Amino acid sequence: MSPAALACTGDPLLDQLLAECSSFTLVPLHCERAADALPELEARRPALVFVSPALGDVRPLLRVEGVRICWLAEGPGPDPPEGVEALRAERLSPQLIDAWVRRPRDAAPASGLPSPPPLPRAQDGPGAPPPAPARDKPQKLVQSAPLPAGQTPPDAGGPAPPAVLQPAWKRAPGAAVPPPARREPPVPRQGPTTPQAPTAGGAAPAQPVRRLPQPSAPGGVQTPAPRPVIRVVRQQVVALWGGKPGGGRSTLAVALADLLARSGELRVCTVDLNPYNSSLAALMGREQEVSSWVQLGEAFDRGQPLPADGLRWVTSNWALVSGPDGRPDLVSRLSPESVAWLVDGLRSQFDYIILDAEARPGPIREAAARLAHLVLVTVACDYPDVLDTARGFEAAVEQGWLDRSRCRLVLSRWLDNPYLTPGEVADCFGLPVSAILPHSPEAVLHAVGQGHPVTRSQAKDAEPVRQAVAQLLGVVAPAVAAAGSADGRAGAGSPWLGWLSR
């Protein structure tokens, strides 16, 4: 008989993923705070409870005994509280979750990412011997530090501190003393979330742990900005990947972010990772503003969390991270490590993160593709660009930092001609064509001159581009596209006309 499991993730998309698992009987529960799940948890007493970083503080759930709590997370991010088991992978799947449920409690989780050491069992008290070291990872028993004055040694009958078994991967080379007992966050990547202390009586905090940063006014004065009521969805990282510069990736990133932000329910952030040809700020008419990497680079060098003043807010739920724009001091701070640190910080604040990496091959483009859940491979209507991009794509697939299951093919700035057809390009990449963005330079230039995305242009020749981006939205965010289509069908005219004009 399958064990009962409660889905208390605060994430409808993750609940849908759990519903496809076969190793347990799922009881879905839609909540955004752990305190809301306590009555149902105490009444049903399921064997498993699934939570996620999208939920508020999960510590109240630890008060219920006899329940196994699993923290589901994709990619790097914050660690779960002590006492909560973690299943972390680059991309969660029903098969991966089922394998985790069926494994023994003390077995290592099936995950593509390094996991923390297993949590101590309840029967392992302070006097219990440490677990035996694994054969494939030699370990060494480190002697505990001298006891402070006034405490008795273990053989004198007093409380004995447990022996510390430090694995080799957690010990610096040549270190003679063990690291601190508390678990340190990854260095240099740190998320912006700050733990919130429980209130008196163990009640859950009144406000969620996550806070959206407020935009800064001139002079550094914080001005409050209204925030819409936002539903929680699983964070999605989308990266644009292509061949030669000028292929329309930045225009596509801004247009796609505009449609996501105009849904009114999502938090979106576009990130410019082009060190020398930074164009996202220019497309929005904000090229005169100070680059985000002035604040981000300083925070990363100091090992601090993501600063709020590093974001340039376009609307109340759409933020922009502008690029270094060729400044040598800022370009030097753009590295794979800083990109990973930045994405980790944005994960706790935004639902969709769109990475616009540089066109040329290099560690920045590779880091963006590795961190992305979905990679939009763009190619222009140019035979040399098709061949060069296809060669780079196949090399990335062979090297393992790209795979076809995460990639979608987008034909950008496309002109129909009998010599190069979409079907031939699809055969060249081994991917179906997800969207075709027509070549409309006048519509794009007109939108740039107005300082807004092409999806907001009222020019007649911009209509095909708007429809193509709306089609791509159905690939990136199917739930948002379905909601927009439903709103459009309620009125007269085009299915997208009413939604896009909001």
Sequence and secondary structure as in RCSB ss.txt:
>XXXX:A:sequence
MSPAALACTGDPLLDQLLAECSSFTLVPLHCERAADALPELEARRPALVFVSPALGDVRPLLRVEGVRICWLAEG
PGPDPPEGVEALRAERLSPQLIDAWVRRPRDAAPASGLPSPPPLPRAQDGPGAPPPAPARDKPQKLVQSAPLPAG
QTPPDAGGPAPPAVLQPAWKRAPGAAVPPPARREPPVPRQGPTTPQAPTAGGAAPAQPVRRLPQPSAPGGVQTPA
PRPVIRVVRQQVVALWGGKPGGGRSTLAVALADLLARSGELRVCTVDLNPYNSSLAALMGREQEVSSWVQLGEAF
DRGQPLPADGLRWVTSNWALVSGPDGRPDLVSRLSPESVAWLVDGLRSQFDYIILDAEARPGPIREAAARLAHLV
LVTVACDYPDVLDTARGFEAAVEQGWLDRSRCRLVLSRWLDNPYLTPGEVADCFGLPVSAILPHSPEAVLHAVGQ
GHPVTRSQAKDAEPVRQAVAQLLGVVAPAVAAAGSADGRAGAGSPWLGWLSR
>XXXX:A:secstr
   EEEE  S HHHHHHHHT SSSEEEE   SSHHHHHHHHHHH  SEEEE TTSS  GGGGGSTT EEEEEEES
S     TT EEEEESS  HHHHHHHHHS TTS    SS        TT  TTS      SSS EEEE      TT
   GGGTS     EEEEGGGS TT  S   SS    SS   S       GGG   SS S      B TTS B   
          EEEEEEESSTTSSHHHHHHHHHHHHHTTSS  EEEEEE SSS  HHHHTT TTS  THHHHHHHH
HTT    GGG EEEETTEEEE   TT HHHHTT  HHHHHHHHHHHHTT SEEEEEE SS SHHHHHHHHH SEE
EEEEES HHHHHHHHHHHHHHHHHTS  GGGEEEEEEEE  BTTB HHHHHHHHTS EEEEEE  HHHHHHHHHH
TS GGG   GGGHHHHHHHHHHHHHH HHHHHHHHHHHHTSSS TTHHHHT 
